[in-house]
Amino acid sequence: MRHSAVSKISSAQGRKPAFQPIGDPISIEEFAADVRRGLTKDGQKELYSKYLYDDVGSALFDVITTLPEYGLFRADARLLRRHSASLAAAVGRPSLVIELGSGSGSKTRWILSELAVKQPIAYCPVDISEAALHRCWLELGYIDSVSIIPIAQSYLDGMDQALRLRPAGTSVLVLFLGSTIGNFDPDRAREFLTAVRHALEPGDVFYLSTDLEKDLNRMIAAYDDPIGATAAFNLNLLARINRDLGGNFDLSQFRHEARYDTRAHRIEMHLRSTRNQSVSVGKDLAVRFKRGETIWTESSYKFQRHDIRELAHATGFKCQAQWVDEEWPFAQSVLRVL
């Protein structure tokens, strides 16, 4: 199966096939079950941050990345641009590049261009938004000797699907950019990296971006910009519940809020109810909100450099190299499977 899949990839070199993502995006049933579980939870109501990224949310996030307050995106891009040759040298000659949570893939072109000079490669962007995958396909489809196989799937399931394309005896590079690892609490981050490690083989590389702790005002502004793009991104989660699950959230009765937990070293995004109210989702779920009560929608943990090396060691990787952007403290680390 691997060889036939690779033959199809190779035969596609030199021409651009139609956009045809593979995989099984998150179902409405799964979304509904998670919304019910999160909104009926005792104490703090929660919604998973992955549901922020439907087609509308992904487009809004692309806007956020252009804002002057959101320094993460530009730091990530600067590091990739400056160190793509060093990363390519460290990785060697991978046959397959997998990007988890690719979005539009705009930052990835530098490393793909470096790697494709050595040999043809397959690039598998993995994202739950087909619209984001389509933008990625358009953004990167011009690079010679790179075949793009979009996968509409969650991170680990999408990675497992992409790894089936690995030719025997070749190495793989997995990209996890944007400091998305910060959306996981520490235990979940460790579990995630352990699962990635078990799926990979000795010699493979996991390239990890992490946002570093910095001045509080700079961190808060990145998640609560003055033009309200992040607020719209956050509120769109309620709009998505209305669209997809038959909810009746009145978005004007909720306010976006970003705060920093100094003990946990994380930004938290919440949606705060501005009054006592009751909201229905579908035919059989009613949720009451007190004035001032919040829905916790996203965490973004911030790191110190040593945190990344310790996390790598604890999950079966070796931190082979680490580069830091000084303009917006941000790190990219080359984690090799031993």
WOFENNOR-V919374 format. One record per pair of residues at least 6 apart in sequence whose ideal C-beta (glycine too) atoms are under 8 Angstrom apart, sorted by the first residue. I is the first residue (numbers start at 1). J is the second residue. D is the distance in whole Angstrom. If there is no record, write none. Layout:
BEGIN
i = {I I}
j = {J J}
d = {D D}
END
This chain:
BEGIN
i = {1 2 2 2 2 2 3 5 5 6 6 6 6 9 9 9 9 10 10 12 13 13 13 16 19 19 19 19 20 21 21 21 21 21 21 22 22 22 22 22 23 23 23 23 23 23 23 24 24 24 25 25 25 25 26 26 26 28 28 31 31 31 32 32 32 34 34 34 35 35 35 35 35 35 36 36 38 38 38 38 38 39 39 39 39 39 39 40 40 44 44 45 45 45 45 45 46 46 46 47 47 47 47 49 49 49 49 49 50 50 51 51 52 52 52 52 52 52 52 53 53 53 53 53 54 54 54 54 55 55 55 55 56 56 56 57 57 57 57 57 58 58 58 58 58 59 60 60 60 60 61 61 62 62 62 63 64 64 64 64 64 64 65 66 67 67 67 69 69 69 69 70 70 71 71 71 71 71 72 72 72 72 72 72 73 73 74 74 75 75 75 75 75 75 76 76 76 76 76 76 76 77 77 78 78 79 79 79 79 79 79 80 80 80 80 80 80 80 81 82 83 83 84 84 84 84 85 86 86 87 87 87 87 88 88 88 88 90 90 90 90 90 91 91 91 91 91 92 92 93 93 93 93 93 94 94 94 94 94 94 94 94 95 95 95 95 95 95 95 95 96 96 96 96 96 96 96 96 96 96 96 97 97 97 97 97 97 97 97 97 97 97 97 98 98 98 98 98 98 98 98 98 98 98 99 99 99 99 99 99 99 99 99 99 100 100 100 100 100 100 100 100 101 101 101 101 101 101 101 102 102 102 102 102 102 102 102 103 103 103 103 103 103 104 104 104 104 105 105 105 105 105 106 107 108 108 108 108 108 109 109 109 111 111 112 112 112 112 112 113 115 115 116 116 116 116 117 119 120 120 120 121 121 121 122 122 122 122 122 123 123 123 123 123 124 124 124 124 124 124 124 124 125 125 125 125 125 125 126 126 126 126 126 126 126 127 127 127 127 127 127 128 128 128 129 130 130 133 133 133 134 136 136 137 137 140 140 141 149 149 151 151 151 152 153 155 156 156 156 156 159 159 159 160 163 163 163 166 171 171 171 171 172 172 172 172 173 173 173 174 174 174 174 174 174 175 176 176 176 176 177 177 178 179 179 179 179 179 180 181 181 181 181 181 181 181 182 182 182 182 182 182 182 182 183 183 183 183 184 184 184 185 185 186 189 189 190 190 190 193 193 193 193 193 194 194 196 196 197 197 197 197 197 198 200 200 201 202 202 203 203 204 204 205 205 205 205 205 206 206 206 206 207 207 207 207 208 208 208 208 208 209 209 209 210 210 210 210 210 210 210 211 211 211 211 211 212 212 212 212 212 212 212 212 213 213 213 213 213 213 214 214 214 216 218 219 219 219 220 220 220 220 222 223 223 223 223 223 224 224 224 224 224 228 230 230 230 231 231 234 234 234 234 234 235 235 235 235 237 237 238 238 238 238 238 239 239 241 241 241 242 242 245 245 246 246 246 247 247 247 247 248 248 248 249 250 250 253 253 253 253 254 254 254 254 254 255 255 255 256 256 256 256 257 257 257 257 257 258 258 258 258 259 259 259 260 260 260 261 261 264 265 265 265 266 266 266 266 267 267 267 267 268 268 268 269 269 269 269 269 270 270 270 270 271 271 271 272 272 272 273 273 273 273 273 273 274 275 276 276 276 276 277 277 278 278 278 278 279 279 279 279 280 280 281 303 305 305 305 308 308 308 308 309 309 309 312 312 312 312 313 316 316 317 317 317 317 318 318 318 319 319 319 320 320 320 321 321 322 322 322 322 323 323 323 324 324 325}
j = {164 164 165 166 167 168 167 164 165 95 122 165 167 122 147 149 165 120 147 147 120 145 147 141 133 134 137 150 150 130 133 134 150 151 152 149 150 151 152 161 126 151 152 153 157 158 161 152 153 157 128 130 152 153 50 128 154 244 245 51 244 245 245 281 282 47 48 51 47 51 241 245 281 285 281 285 45 46 47 48 295 45 47 281 285 287 295 285 287 294 296 287 293 294 295 296 295 296 297 237 295 296 297 183 269 297 298 299 128 154 237 240 61 233 234 236 237 297 298 61 127 128 129 132 129 236 240 244 129 130 131 132 236 239 240 129 233 236 237 240 103 127 129 131 132 131 229 232 233 236 103 233 103 104 135 229 70 73 225 229 230 233 73 73 225 227 229 221 222 225 226 222 225 218 222 327 328 330 178 179 211 222 328 330 107 178 327 328 211 325 327 328 329 330 107 177 178 179 209 330 332 106 107 325 327 209 323 324 325 330 332 87 107 108 110 111 177 332 110 323 323 332 110 111 113 114 114 321 323 111 114 207 334 111 114 115 118 205 320 321 334 336 115 171 173 205 334 171 203 115 118 119 170 171 115 121 170 171 172 173 204 205 119 121 122 166 167 170 171 172 121 122 123 124 162 163 165 166 170 172 173 108 111 112 115 121 122 123 124 172 173 174 175 123 124 126 158 159 162 163 172 173 174 175 105 108 123 124 125 126 174 175 176 177 126 155 158 159 174 175 176 180 126 127 155 176 177 178 180 108 125 126 127 132 133 136 175 127 129 132 135 136 178 132 135 136 139 125 135 136 139 140 139 177 123 125 140 175 177 139 140 143 173 175 121 123 140 143 146 143 121 173 143 144 145 146 145 145 145 146 147 145 146 147 146 147 148 149 165 140 146 147 148 149 148 149 150 151 158 161 162 165 133 136 137 148 150 151 151 153 154 155 158 159 162 133 136 150 151 152 158 152 153 154 152 150 152 150 151 152 150 148 150 148 150 146 148 148 162 165 158 161 162 158 161 192 192 195 196 199 174 196 199 199 172 199 200 172 201 203 204 205 200 201 204 205 204 205 207 196 200 204 205 206 207 207 206 207 208 209 207 209 209 209 210 211 300 330 209 189 192 193 208 209 210 301 210 211 266 299 300 301 302 303 298 299 300 301 192 299 301 299 301 301 301 311 311 314 315 206 311 312 315 317 315 316 206 315 206 315 316 317 337 316 206 337 337 337 338 336 337 336 337 320 334 335 336 337 317 335 336 337 332 333 334 335 308 312 332 333 335 330 331 332 303 307 308 330 331 332 333 300 302 303 329 330 302 303 304 305 324 329 330 331 219 265 302 303 304 329 302 328 329 260 328 260 267 302 258 259 260 267 267 230 258 267 269 300 230 231 256 257 258 256 256 258 269 255 256 256 269 271 297 298 251 254 256 271 271 297 247 249 251 254 271 249 251 247 249 281 248 249 281 282 281 282 283 279 280 281 282 279 280 281 279 277 279 273 274 275 277 271 272 273 274 295 271 272 274 269 270 271 272 269 270 271 272 294 267 268 269 270 267 268 270 266 267 268 267 268 301 301 302 303 299 300 301 302 298 299 300 302 296 298 299 296 297 298 299 300 294 295 296 297 294 295 297 292 293 294 289 290 291 292 293 294 291 291 288 289 290 291 288 289 286 287 288 289 286 287 288 289 286 287 287 331 322 324 331 319 322 331 333 319 322 333 318 319 333 335 319 337 338 335 336 337 338 335 336 338 333 334 335 334 335 336 333 334 331 332 333 334 331 332 333 330 331 331}
d = {7 6 7 7 6 7 7 7 5 8 8 6 5 5 5 7 7 7 8 5 6 6 6 5 8 6 5 7 8 6 5 8 4 6 4 7 7 6 7 7 8 4 4 4 7 6 6 7 6 8 5 7 5 7 8 6 7 6 7 6 6 7 5 8 7 7 6 7 7 8 6 6 6 8 7 6 6 4 5 7 8 5 7 7 7 5 7 8 7 7 6 8 7 7 5 7 7 5 8 6 6 8 5 5 8 6 4 7 7 7 6 7 8 7 7 7 5 7 7 7 8 6 5 7 6 8 5 8 6 7 4 8 5 7 7 8 6 5 7 7 6 8 4 6 4 7 6 6 4 6 7 6 7 6 8 5 5 8 7 5 6 6 4 8 5 7 6 4 5 5 8 5 7 7 6 7 3 8 7 6 5 6 7 6 8 7 8 7 8 4 7 4 8 4 6 6 6 7 5 7 7 8 5 6 7 8 5 8 5 7 5 8 5 8 5 6 8 7 5 7 5 7 4 5 8 5 6 7 8 6 7 7 7 7 4 5 8 7 6 6 5 8 7 7 5 5 8 6 8 8 5 6 8 7 7 7 7 5 6 5 8 8 7 6 7 7 5 4 7 7 7 5 8 7 7 8 6 5 7 5 7 8 7 7 7 6 7 5 7 8 5 8 7 8 5 6 8 6 5 7 7 7 5 7 7 6 7 7 5 6 8 4 8 7 5 5 7 6 7 7 5 7 7 6 6 7 8 7 5 7 3 6 5 7 7 5 8 6 8 5 8 7 7 6 4 5 6 5 8 4 5 5 6 6 8 8 7 7 8 7 6 6 8 7 7 6 6 5 5 6 5 8 6 6 4 5 8 7 4 7 7 7 6 7 8 5 8 6 6 7 5 7 5 7 8 5 7 5 8 8 4 7 6 5 8 7 5 7 5 6 8 6 3 6 7 5 7 8 8 7 8 7 7 6 8 8 5 4 8 6 8 7 7 6 6 7 6 6 7 7 4 6 6 8 6 8 8 6 7 8 7 7 6 6 7 6 8 6 8 5 5 7 6 7 5 8 7 5 6 7 7 7 7 5 7 5 7 7 5 7 8 5 6 5 5 4 7 7 8 6 7 8 6 8 6 8 7 6 7 7 5 4 7 7 6 6 6 8 6 8 7 7 7 7 8 7 7 6 6 8 6 8 4 7 5 7 6 8 8 5 4 6 6 8 7 5 6 5 6 7 6 8 5 8 6 7 5 7 6 4 8 7 7 7 6 7 7 8 7 5 6 7 7 5 5 8 6 7 5 8 7 7 6 7 8 6 6 6 7 7 7 4 6 6 8 6 4 7 6 8 8 8 5 6 8 6 6 7 6 8 6 7 8 6 4 5 6 7 6 7 7 8 4 8 7 7 8 8 4 5 6 6 6 8 5 6 6 7 7 6 7 4 6 6 7 7 6 4 6 6 7 6 5 6 7 5 7 7 7 4 7 6 5 8 5 7 8 7 5 6 6 5 6 6 7 8 7 5 6 7 8 6 8 7 5 7 5 7 6 7 6 8 7 5 7 7 6 8 8 6 7 6 5 8 5 6 4 7 8 7 4 7 6 7 6 8 5 4 8 8 4 6 5 7 6 5 6 6 7 5 4 7 6 7 5 7 7 5 8 7 6 5 8 5 6 7 5 7 7 5 8 7 5 8 7 7 7 7 6 7 7 6 5 5 7 8 7 4 7 5 7 7 7 4 6 6 7 7 5 6 5 7 6 5 7 5 7 4 6 7 5 7 7 5 8 7 5 8}
END
